[in-house]
């Protein structure tokens, strides 16, 4: 069969079999006509912005149609997405009016990120581009020309909303998490309203599907509100959308079940009256819910307002071209007239389209008329592009002395339990500027000490609602990431702890966020942001009971691939270094911090002061496990990661038994990014410092928590890499014992010791020549067999396998 053809514009959905009374669940707004001058101003703003948005896609000259439109006025490369723009502009004009009428603090989050022409056109009209780009995009003929001709070309705005766009806290490159970001932004922001427009294509994604539940985590006493608008224009890039094929009964039924009051706006002939009435109703509902909560009589399971806006795809654009329906079909999704720069018929259609807006009535000498601007907020700081929370939001945490929570050197302590106690104090000292978003693993990850003085924040649970809890737990990693982003991008500090193997679920979300922050750092008018902080625990080294599915350290590589200015990866070896690291990360700015630690009790190697010095250096020698003298070692053993470092320490003890003449140096690396050449990362050691730690010419054997290729890539470019060997997780494991996980992945103390002996024996040193390599290897392998027999016979590791080695 041939491809799908659309026989009519804006086709209605097939009717459902649901009973008609379902529609009684929806909200039916009383129709109140707007004053004529307000309606005229809305229409003028919309026409002007639609003209500018269309011109941005097509024109490189003659931007106000002051002469006959010619092929050479058209850009040679046509980029942009027109189909969503009219709906986005419609909503923005009405939000401006709502803000003007109510003096509300509002952020506009746009899910359809490729609707940049719409956002930029409206921002130019309201003067926000002029404020942040003075002399470049001023509200005059020259500024308008720059906006239109530079769009989607080098040096101009890109075709999608990004950090260069005033008012933006969400990029929308990867669809699906605008709604979760919006809810994160209003948490602990009681006076803020975020209006989030969700495209009906975007609404098909998993992150959006679960984000509708975010109202269940929003306490109206302490937080602001989100007004979601599901924009149903019916089409994706080449197919109809799921929501575009749902009738009103199906949509009302679905979202009523989620917990919303649903108001559908779809009367195109009265769209301005109806949409403004619907937004007035939504804001009134928000205030009613908040007033009840803040007066001490909260509504149980309040039904929050949401709008469903039905408008045609590419509304006001070309209706047909060469027998194909454009407006109201997927043909308007991107560039409706893709050959306007060469085809006379398409050029004529573009001329007719642009002329239909009567731009000369709206932009006189390149300046918007007073009538067009009448709907805008009177205060600049209330305009959607100039709300301070979107561009200069940073609120630092009140610092807590982590050393008060340090534990005794030589003890066995769970890193996560110790950190949980520290976070308990951090949350108490910062009751409205710090949150922890966890995918239902807080107790499993042994961070539940934070709950000593706070609770979970889940408003639909009678036991955890309305208590100001600092912890949000939901099984959706996507929601945790979205909440984290919105909370951080509006200036507050958040932590996302997770099982190591499942952080990869939000890999691309983290990357998209980091790209936004990268561009933000290059935009002169954007201020600092708190760093985003991941704590990765329940790692593969202690997931032997859950099996192969729970063994995956790949998120490290995802962070390492970020720009050096952003990427930070820490593998503190014990509880005190983890405390020091987390304290540092909570105070840092503009970074993506990944901290990897163990939840099981492990040795504490360093005092608080030693831990602070070790973390500041990023790596240091573990003198207690190294050769006593200052002579150049025969071999350097490097541990990176809690359990991997313990195996290195145990290997050093084993080698001291088996080959006492061997000079071993044990090094722990806690900041992974000290290892690449100094030109590649700001934390990197100089070549001299690197050689002082790892020597210049002796074998250096790395026992690494992640995949070996990651570390090999970091070390590439350092002098003498031929002497370095890296071993790490190699995709081996199942349901077994913790130590067997070390064995099957080749990172146990026995593997480290054997590799050390072989490496030294291959050198021309006196020690290397004197080794009885074969005999020593036989002894090591005999010990391995003894451990394996114990595991097979008893189903557990030998009792003393995790005793701290003695180096007396």
C-alpha positions in Angstrom: 0.0 0.0 0.0 1.2 3.6 -0.6 2.1 5.8 2.3 -0.6 7.5 4.4 -2.5 10.4 2.9 -4.6 12.9 4.8 -7.9 13.5 2.9 -9.0 16.4 5.1 -7.5 19.2 7.2 -7.5 18.6 11.0 -9.4 15.3 10.9 -11.4 14.6 14.0 -10.8 11.4 16.1 -12.9 8.4 15.6 -15.7 8.4 18.3 -15.2 6.2 21.3 -17.6 3.8 22.9 -17.6 5.6 26.3 -20.9 6.9 27.6 -21.6 10.6 27.0 -21.9 11.3 30.7 -18.2 10.9 30.9 -18.0 14.5 29.7 -19.6 15.6 32.9 -16.2 15.0 34.5 -14.7 17.8 32.4 -14.9 21.5 33.2 -17.2 23.6 31.2 -16.2 27.3 31.4 -18.8 30.0 31.3 -18.2 31.9 28.1 -17.3 35.5 29.0 -16.4 37.7 26.0 -13.2 39.7 26.3 -13.3 43.4 25.8 -12.9 44.2 22.1 -9.6 46.1 22.6 -8.1 43.1 24.5 -9.3 40.7 21.9 -7.8 43.0 19.2 -4.5 43.2 21.1 -4.3 39.4 21.5 -5.0 38.9 17.8 -2.4 41.6 16.8 0.3 40.0 19.0 -0.5 36.6 17.6 -0.4 37.8 14.0 2.8 39.7 14.5 4.5 36.8 16.2 3.3 34.3 13.6 4.6 36.5 10.9 8.0 36.8 12.5 8.2 33.1 13.2 7.4 32.2 9.6 9.8 34.9 8.3 12.6 33.4 10.5 12.3 30.1 8.8 12.2 31.6 5.2 13.6 35.1 4.8 17.2 36.3 4.5 16.2 39.7 3.1 13.1 41.9 2.6 12.0 41.0 6.1 9.0 43.4 6.2 7.9 42.7 2.6 8.7 46.2 1.6 9.2 45.1 -2.0 8.0 42.2 -4.2 9.1 38.9 -2.7 11.8 37.2 -4.8 13.6 33.9 -4.8 16.8 35.6 -3.7 15.0 36.9 -0.6 14.7 33.3 0.6 17.3 31.5 2.6 19.2 28.9 0.7 18.9 26.4 3.6 15.4 26.3 5.1 15.4 25.1 8.7 12.7 25.2 11.4 9.5 23.7 12.6 6.4 25.7 11.7 3.6 23.3 12.7 3.7 23.9 16.5 4.4 27.7 16.3 0.9 29.1 16.1 -0.3 27.1 19.1 2.8 28.2 21.2 2.3 31.8 20.2 -1.4 31.6 21.1 -0.6 30.3 24.6 2.2 32.8 25.2 0.0 35.8 24.3 -2.7 34.6 26.8 -0.1 34.0 29.5 1.1 37.6 29.0 -2.4 38.8 29.5 -2.9 36.6 32.6 0.3 37.9 34.2 -0.8 41.5 33.4 -4.1 40.9 35.0 -2.9 39.1 38.1 0.8 40.2 38.6 1.7 36.5 38.9 5.2 35.1 38.8 5.2 32.7 35.9 7.6 30.6 33.8 6.6 29.2 30.5 8.0 25.7 29.8 7.7 24.7 26.2 7.9 20.9 25.6 8.0 21.1 21.7 11.6 22.4 21.7 11.7 22.9 18.0 9.1 25.7 18.4 12.0 28.2 18.8 10.6 30.6 16.2 7.5 31.0 18.2 9.3 31.6 21.5 11.8 34.0 20.0 9.2 36.0 18.1 7.2 36.5 21.2 10.3 37.4 23.2 11.3 40.0 20.7 7.9 41.5 20.8 8.0 41.7 24.7 11.4 43.3 24.6 13.2 40.4 26.4 15.6 39.8 23.5 16.5 43.5 23.6 17.2 43.4 27.3 19.6 40.4 27.1 21.0 41.1 23.6 21.2 44.9 23.5 22.3 46.3 20.2 21.7 43.0 18.5 18.0 42.2 18.8 16.5 45.5 19.7 12.9 46.2 19.2 13.4 48.1 16.0 13.8 47.4 12.3 17.5 46.5 12.6 16.9 44.1 15.6 14.0 42.5 13.7 16.2 42.0 10.7 18.9 40.4 12.7 16.4 38.0 14.4 14.9 36.9 11.1 17.9 36.6 8.9 20.2 35.0 11.5 17.8 32.3 12.6 19.2 28.8 12.1 22.4 30.1 10.6 25.9 30.3 12.1 26.0 33.0 14.8 22.2 33.2 15.2 19.7 31.4 17.3 19.4 27.6 16.7 16.1 26.0 15.5 15.3 24.7 19.0 14.9 26.4 22.3 18.1 26.4 24.3 19.9 28.3 27.0 20.3 31.3 24.7 16.6 31.7 24.9 15.5 34.1 27.6 13.0 32.5 30.1 14.0 29.0 29.1 14.7 26.3 31.7 14.2 23.4 29.4 15.7 22.6 26.0 13.3 20.1 24.6 15.8 18.5 22.3 14.8 15.1 23.6 11.1 15.1 24.1 9.3 13.9 27.2 10.4 15.6 30.3 9.1 19.2 30.2 6.4 18.3 32.6 8.6 16.8 35.2 11.0 19.8 34.9 8.1 22.1 35.5 7.0 20.4 38.7 10.6 20.4 40.0 10.8 24.1 39.3 7.7 24.9 41.5 8.8 22.7 44.5 9.6 25.0 47.4 8.7 28.0 45.2 5.3 28.9 46.7 4.6 32.0 44.6 5.6 30.5 41.3 3.3 29.2 38.6 4.8 27.2 35.7 2.6 26.8 32.6 3.9 23.8 30.7 2.8 23.2 27.2 3.1 19.5 26.3 2.9 18.6 22.6 0.7 15.7 21.8 3.6 13.9 20.1 5.8 14.5 23.2 2.9 13.2 25.3 3.4 9.7 23.8 6.8 9.4 25.6 7.4 7.4 28.8 8.8 10.3 30.8 5.7 12.4 30.0 3.3 9.5 30.8 4.7 9.2 34.3 5.1 12.9 34.9 1.3 13.4 34.9 1.5 11.8 38.4 3.7 14.7 39.7 0.7 16.5 41.2 0.7 13.7 43.8 4.1 14.9 45.0 3.2 18.6 45.1 2.3 20.1 48.6 0.4 23.3 47.9 1.4 24.7 51.3 5.1 24.9 50.5 5.2 24.8 46.7 3.9 26.6 43.7 1.8 25.1 40.9 2.0 23.8 37.4 -0.8 24.4 34.8 -0.3 21.7 32.1 -1.6 22.4 28.7 -1.8 19.4 26.4 -1.6 20.9 22.9 -3.4 18.5 20.6 -2.7 19.5 17.0 -3.0 16.0 15.8 0.2 15.2 14.1 3.8 14.2 14.5 6.4 14.5 11.8 4.6 12.2 9.4 1.8 10.5 11.3 -1.2 11.2 13.5 -0.6 11.3 17.3 -2.2 9.0 19.9 -3.9 12.0 21.6 -5.1 13.4 18.3 -7.0 10.2 17.7 -8.6 10.3 21.2 -12.0 11.9 21.5 -12.9 14.3 24.3 -14.5 11.5 26.4 -11.3 9.4 26.3 -9.1 12.4 27.2 -11.4 13.6 30.0 -11.6 10.0 31.4 -7.8 9.5 31.3 -6.8 12.7 33.0 -9.6 12.7 35.5 -8.2 9.4 36.6 -4.8 11.0 37.0 -6.3 13.5 39.3 -6.9 16.6 37.1 -9.9 18.7 36.3 -9.8 18.9 32.5 -10.9 21.8 30.5 -10.9 21.4 26.7 -10.5 24.5 24.6 -11.3 23.9 20.9 -13.7 26.5 19.5 -11.5 28.1 16.9 -14.0 30.8 16.2 -13.9 32.0 19.8 -10.4 30.7 20.8 -9.2 33.9 22.4 -12.2 34.3 24.6 -12.3 30.6 25.6 -8.6 30.2 26.2 -8.4 33.3 28.5 -11.5 32.2 30.4 -9.9 28.7 30.8 -6.6 30.2 32.1 -8.5 32.5 34.5 -10.3 29.4 35.8 -7.1 27.4 36.1 -5.4 30.2 38.1 -8.4 30.5 40.4 -8.4 26.8 41.1 -4.7 26.9 41.9 -5.2 29.8 44.3 -8.2 27.9 45.9 -6.1 24.8 46.5 -3.1 26.8 47.8 -5.3 29.0 50.1 -6.8 25.9 51.7 -3.4 24.3 52.3 -1.9 27.5 53.6 -4.8 28.2 55.9 -4.4 24.8 57.7 -7.3 23.1 56.0 -5.8 21.4 53.0 -8.0 19.7 50.4 -7.4 15.9 50.4 -6.4 14.8 46.9 -7.1 18.2 45.2 -8.0 18.0 41.6 -5.5 20.3 39.9 -6.5 22.1 36.7 -5.2 21.3 33.3 -6.1 22.4 29.8 -6.4 20.5 26.6 -6.0 22.9 23.6 -7.0 21.6 20.2 -5.8 23.7 17.3 -4.8 22.7 13.8 -1.2 21.8 13.0 0.4 24.8 11.2 -2.7 27.0 11.8 -2.7 30.2 9.7 -0.1 28.7 7.3 -0.6 27.5 3.7 -3.7 25.4 3.4 -2.7 23.3 0.4 0.2 22.8 -1.9 0.3 20.7 -5.1 -2.9 18.9 -4.1 -1.6 18.1 -0.6 -3.3 19.4 2.6 -0.7 21.5 4.6 -2.6 23.2 7.4 -4.0 20.6 9.7 -1.7 17.8 8.6 1.8 16.6 9.2 3.0 18.4 6.0 3.1 21.6 8.1 5.4 20.0 10.8 8.7 21.4 9.6 9.0 23.7 6.5 5.7 23.8 4.7 7.1 25.3 1.5 10.5 23.6 1.2 11.3 24.8 -2.4 10.2 28.4 -1.9 13.8 29.5 -2.9 13.5 27.9 -6.3 9.9 27.1 -7.2 7.6 29.9 -8.4 4.5 28.2 -7.2 5.9 27.8 -3.7 7.2 31.4 -3.7 3.8 32.7 -4.6 2.3 30.6 -1.8 4.8 32.0 0.7 4.0 35.5 -0.5 0.3 34.9 0.1 0.9 33.4 3.4 3.1 36.1 4.8 0.9 38.8 3.4 -2.1 37.4 5.2 -0.8 38.7 8.5 -0.9 42.4 7.3 2.4 43.0 9.1 2.5 46.6 8.1 -0.4 47.3 10.4 1.4 45.6 13.3 5.1 46.5 12.9 5.5 50.1 11.8 9.1 50.9 10.8 10.0 47.6 12.4 8.5 48.5 15.8 5.4 46.8 17.2 2.5 49.1 17.7 1.0 50.0 21.1 -2.0 47.9 20.3 0.1 44.8 19.8 1.9 45.4 23.1 -1.2 46.2 25.2 -1.5 42.7 26.6 2.1 42.5 27.9 2.8 42.7 31.7 3.5 46.2 32.9 6.6 45.2 34.9 9.6 44.0 32.9 10.5 41.5 35.7 7.2 39.8 35.2 7.6 39.2 31.5 8.1 35.6 30.5 11.6 36.2 29.3 12.7 38.2 32.3 11.7 36.2 35.4 14.8 36.1 37.5 14.4 32.5 38.5 15.1 31.5 34.9 18.4 33.2 34.5 20.0 34.2 37.8 18.5 31.8 40.4 21.4 30.5 42.5 20.7 30.0 46.2 23.5 28.4 48.1 23.1 25.9 50.9 23.8 26.8 54.5 27.0 24.8 55.0 27.2 21.9 57.5 30.5 20.8 59.0 30.9 17.3 57.6 33.7 16.5 60.0 31.2 16.3 62.8 29.9 13.1 61.1 33.3 11.6 60.4 33.9 8.1 61.8 36.8 6.4 63.5 39.7 5.3 61.3 40.1 1.6 61.4 36.4 0.9 61.9 34.1 -0.8 59.4 31.4 1.6 58.3 28.7 1.8 55.6 29.6 4.8 53.5 25.9 5.4 52.8 24.8 5.1 56.4 27.3 7.7 57.4 26.3 10.0 54.6 22.7 9.6 55.5 23.3 11.1 58.9 25.1 14.0 57.3 22.2 14.6 54.9 19.8 14.6 57.8 21.6 17.7 59.1 21.9 19.3 55.7 18.1 18.9 55.2 17.4 20.4 58.6 19.6 23.4 58.0 18.1 24.0 54.5 14.4 23.2 54.9 13.4 24.9 51.7 16.4 24.8 49.4 17.4 21.1 49.3 15.6 18.0 48.2 16.5 14.4 47.6 14.8 12.6 44.7 15.1 8.8 44.9 13.6 6.0 42.8 12.2 4.1 45.8 15.6 2.8 47.0 16.4 5.0 49.9 16.3 2.3 52.6 17.8 -0.3 50.3 20.7 2.1 49.7 21.0 2.7 53.4 20.5 6.5 53.2 17.4 6.4 55.4 19.0 8.3 58.2 17.9 11.4 56.4 14.4 10.4 57.5 15.2 10.9 61.2 14.0 14.5 61.0 12.1 14.7 57.8 9.7 12.5 55.9 8.8 11.4 52.4 6.7 13.9 50.5 3.8 12.0 48.8 0.5 13.9 48.9 -1.8 11.0 48.1 -0.6 8.9 51.1 -2.3 9.9 54.3 0.8 9.0 56.3 3.3 11.2 54.4 1.2 14.1 53.1 1.5 17.7 54.2 4.5 17.3 56.3 7.2 19.3 54.5 9.2 16.2 53.7 12.5 16.7 51.9 12.5 13.3 50.2 10.5 12.4 47.1 10.6 8.7 46.2 9.0 7.5 43.1 9.9 4.4 41.0 10.3 6.6 37.9 13.9 7.5 37.3 12.6 9.9 34.6 10.6 11.8 37.2 13.5 12.0 39.6 15.7 13.4 36.9 13.1 15.9 35.7 12.4 17.1 39.2 16.1 17.4 39.8 16.5 19.5 36.7 13.7 21.9 37.4 14.7 22.3 41.0 18.3 22.9 40.1 17.6 25.2 37.2 15.6 27.5 39.5 18.5 27.7 41.9 18.1 25.0 44.6 20.3 22.0 45.4 19.2 18.4 44.9 20.6 14.9 45.1 19.7 11.8 43.1 20.8 8.6 44.7 20.2 5.4 42.8 21.2 1.8 42.2 24.2 2.0 40.0 22.8 -0.3 37.3 19.7 1.8 36.7 21.1 5.3 36.5 21.6 4.6 32.8 17.8 5.0 32.4 18.3 8.7 32.5 21.6 8.8 30.6 20.3 10.9 27.7 18.3 13.2 30.0 21.5 13.9 32.0 23.3 14.6 28.7 20.6 16.9 27.4 20.6 18.8 30.7 24.4 19.1 30.7 24.3 20.5 27.2 21.8 23.1 28.3 24.2 24.1 31.2 27.2 24.1 28.8 25.5 26.7 26.6 24.3 28.6 29.7 27.9 29.0 30.8 28.6 30.7 27.4 25.7 33.1 27.7 26.9 36.2 29.5 23.6 37.1 31.1 23.0 33.7 32.8 24.2 33.2 36.3 25.6 30.2 38.1 23.6 27.1 38.8 24.0 24.6 41.6 25.6 21.4 40.4 23.4 18.3 39.9 24.5 15.5 42.2 24.2 11.7 41.7 25.1 9.2 44.3 25.6 5.8 42.8 25.5 2.9 45.2 24.2 -0.7 45.4 27.1 -1.2 42.9 27.9 -4.3 40.9 30.5 -5.4 43.4 27.7 -6.0 46.0 24.9 -7.0 43.7 25.8 -10.6 43.5 22.5 -11.5 45.2 20.4 -9.7 42.6 22.3 -11.2 39.7 23.7 -10.0 36.3 20.8 -7.6 35.6 21.9 -5.4 38.6 25.6 -5.2 37.5 26.3 -2.3 35.3 28.6 0.7 36.0 28.1 2.3 32.6 26.8 5.7 33.9 30.4 6.6 34.7 31.2 6.6 31.0 28.2 8.8 30.3 29.5 11.5 32.6 33.0 11.1 31.3 31.8 12.0 27.8 30.6 15.4 28.9 32.7 18.5 28.5 35.6 18.7 30.9 34.2 21.9 32.4 31.1 19.9 33.6 32.2 16.3 34.2 33.1 15.3 37.7 33.4 11.6 38.8 34.4 10.7 42.3 35.0 7.2 43.8 35.9 7.9 47.4 37.3 4.8 49.1 35.7 5.0 52.5 33.0 6.8 54.6 35.1 9.8 55.5 36.2 10.5 52.0 32.6 10.2 50.8 31.5 12.8 53.4 34.2 15.2 52.2 33.4 14.6 48.6 29.6 15.1 49.0 30.2 18.3 51.1 32.3 19.6 48.2 29.7 18.7 45.6 26.8 20.3 47.4 28.7 23.6 47.4 29.9 23.3 43.7 28.3 25.1 40.8 27.6 24.2 37.1 28.9 20.7 37.3 27.5 17.2 36.8 28.8 15.3 39.9 28.8 11.6 40.0 29.8 10.0 43.4 30.1 6.2 43.6 30.2 4.5 47.0 29.3 1.4 48.9 26.4 0.7 51.2 28.0 -2.3 52.9 30.4 -1.8 55.8 33.9 -1.4 54.6 37.2 -0.3 56.3 37.8 3.4 57.1 41.3 4.1 56.0 41.6 7.8 56.8 40.8 10.2 59.6 38.7 13.2 58.7 41.7 15.5 58.3 43.5 12.8 56.2 40.3 12.4 54.1 40.0 16.1 53.4 43.7 16.2 52.2 43.2 13.1 50.1 40.1 14.5 48.4 41.7 17.8 47.8 44.6 16.1 46.1 42.3 13.7 44.2 44.7 10.8 44.8 47.5 9.9 47.2 49.7 7.1 48.4 48.2 4.8 51.1 51.5 4.7 53.1 50.2 2.1 55.6 50.0 -0.5 52.7 53.1 0.6 50.9 56.8 -0.1 51.2 58.2 1.6 54.3 61.1 3.4 52.6 61.0 6.2 50.1 62.8 4.2 47.4 61.3 3.9 43.9 58.8 1.1 44.1 59.0 -2.0 42.0 55.3 -1.8 41.2 52.4 0.6 41.8 49.0 -0.8 42.6 46.2 1.6 42.1 42.7 1.1 43.5 39.7 3.1 42.2 36.4 2.4 43.9 35.6 1.1 47.4 35.8 -2.7 46.9 38.4 -2.5 44.2 40.7 -0.5 46.5 40.2 -3.0 49.3 41.4 -5.8 46.9 44.4 -3.7 46.1 45.2 -3.2 49.8 44.7 -7.0 50.3 47.0 -7.7 47.3 49.7 -5.6 48.8 49.5 -7.5 52.1 49.6 -10.8 50.2 52.7 -9.7 48.2 54.3 -8.7 51.5 53.8 -12.3 52.6 54.9 -14.0 49.4 57.7 -11.7 48.2 58.8 -9.5 51.1 61.7 -8.0 49.0 59.2 -6.6 46.6 58.6 -2.8 47.0 55.0 -2.1 46.5 53.3 1.3 46.4 49.6 1.5 46.9 47.8 4.5 45.5 44.1 5.4 45.7 42.4 7.6 43.2 39.3 9.3 44.4 38.9 12.0 41.8 38.9 10.1 38.5 39.5 13.2 36.4 43.0 13.8 37.8 44.2 11.0 35.5 43.9 12.4 31.9 46.7 14.7 30.6 46.5 18.1 32.1 45.4 19.7 28.8 42.2 17.7 28.9 40.6 18.5 32.3 41.0 21.2 34.9 41.5 18.7 37.7 44.3 16.8 35.8 47.7 16.3 37.4 50.7 17.8 35.8 53.0 15.3 34.2 55.5 15.9 37.1 52.8 15.3 39.8 51.6 12.2 37.9 55.1 10.7 37.7 55.6 11.5 41.4 52.5 9.5 42.3 52.7 6.6 39.8 56.5 6.8 39.0 57.8 7.5 35.5 58.8 4.0 34.5 57.6 1.3 36.8 54.6 -1.0 36.2 51.4 0.7 37.3 48.4 -1.6 37.7 44.9 -0.1 38.0 42.1 -2.0 39.6 39.1 0.1 38.5 35.5 0.0 39.4 34.1 0.7 35.9 34.8 -0.6 32.5 38.6 -0.8 31.7 38.2 1.0 28.4 37.0 4.2 30.2 40.1 4.4 32.3 42.4 3.5 29.3 40.9 6.4 27.4 41.6 8.8 30.3 45.2 7.7 30.6 45.8 7.9 26.9 48.3 10.7 26.3 50.2 10.2 29.5 53.9 9.3 29.1 54.7 5.7 29.4 51.3 4.1 29.1 52.8 0.9 27.9 53.8 0.1 31.5 50.2 0.6 32.7 47.5 -2.1 32.9 43.9 -1.5 33.6 41.4 -4.1 34.9 37.8 -3.5 35.8 34.3 -4.8 35.4 34.1 -7.1 32.4 30.5 -8.2 32.2 30.9 -11.3 34.3 28.7 -12.3 37.2 25.4 -13.7 38.2 23.8 -14.7 41.5 26.9 -15.7 43.4 29.0 -14.4 46.4 30.6 -10.9 46.7 34.1 -12.3 46.5 33.3 -14.5 43.6 32.3 -11.3 41.8 35.9 -10.2 42.3 37.2 -13.4 41.0 35.1 -13.8 37.8 35.9 -10.2 36.8 39.6 -10.6 37.4 39.9 -7.9 40.0 40.4 -9.9 43.2 43.5 -9.5 45.4 44.8 -12.7 43.8 44.5 -11.3 40.3 46.1 -8.1 41.3 49.0 -9.9 43.0 49.6 -12.2 40.1 49.6 -9.3 37.6 52.1 -7.4 39.9 54.5 -10.3 40.0 54.3 -10.9 36.3 54.8 -7.2 35.6 57.9 -6.9 37.8 59.3 -10.2 36.5 59.2 -8.7 33.0 61.4 -5.7 34.0 65.1 -5.7 34.1 65.2 -4.6 37.8 67.1 -6.6 40.4 63.9 -7.5 42.1 62.4 -8.7 38.8 65.3 -11.0 38.1 65.2 -12.5 41.6 61.5 -13.5 41.6 60.5 -17.1 41.6 57.6 -16.3 39.4 56.3 -19.8 38.7 56.4 -20.8 42.3 54.7 -17.6 43.5 52.0 -17.9 40.8 51.3 -21.6 41.8 50.9 -20.4 45.5 48.5 -17.7 44.5 46.4 -20.0 42.4 46.3 -22.6 45.1 44.8 -20.0 47.4 42.3 -19.1 44.8 41.2 -22.7 44.5 40.9 -22.9 48.3 38.5 -19.9 48.3 36.5 -21.3 45.4 36.1 -24.6 47.2 34.8 -22.8 50.3 32.3 -20.9 48.2 31.1 -24.1 46.5 30.9 -26.1 49.7 29.4 -23.4 52.0 27.6 -21.1 49.5 29.4 -18.1 51.1 32.7 -16.4 51.2 35.4 -17.4 53.7 34.7 -15.8 57.1 38.0 -13.8 57.1 37.9 -12.6 53.4 37.0 -9.0 54.3 39.1 -8.7 57.4 41.4 -5.6 57.2 44.9 -6.8 56.3 47.7 -6.2 58.8 51.0 -4.6 57.7 53.0 -4.8 60.9 
